[in-house]
Amino acid sequence: MTKAVLLDIEGTVGDIAFVRDVLFPFARKRLGQTLRTLWTDPAVAAIVTEAAAAAGKPLTSSDAATDQFIEWMDEDRKITPLKALQGIIWRDGYASGELKAHLYPDAVEAIDAWRKKGLRVFIYSSGSIEAQKLYFAHSIAGDLTGAIERYFDTTTGPKAAPESYTKIAKAIGLQPNQILFLTDAPAEAAAAKAAGLQACRIDRERARDFVADEDGTRVLGSFASLIG
């Protein structure tokens, strides 16, 4: 029996184009100035220290750190210190109203329906936990944070690693088979299934009511068939 739903963000509940075409350029444009301004801030200093360890070289100036973070962005690296710094930058953008996160209407409807049915809703994204909270607090559908019980990011582990989903199941106190994971990424769906979770892949390029089994995984065009 399903007791919880674990959701990916990009391409699943929200359009990946918002992240690619809005969030990433917004962070990139402000990254250098943010590091210069907040270089001695304890939170930013801790992020830079973690970044230096990940890069395997000292980052002793804001310019050096900026170059490293930009390099990781160019490589589309899902690395924790980069995600944490982006989260700080996006926080200001959301607070000013410059940013409004995209959510698919069927995803908003499904989250509401699940909560009314007593299902617990969780998020697992490569974006930092802070960035996830901001996304759902400042969305085009309003503030949905009251519907989300907890957030998980890459500090739990890689999204394509089965052990990450095992950790999440333990953290929320459920058996893996009581959790339904929804993602647009085949590798993530496979990892969740290997850990014993239920998993469906969302393919937004299909028709809204599309439902089929492909390579042993249920594929849906939207959340439409999950609402009821």
Summary of the structure (lengths in Angstrom):
residues: 228
radius of gyration: 18.0
end to end distance: 15.5
largest distance: 54.9
contacts: 742
relative contact order: 0.16
helix: 51%
strand: 15%
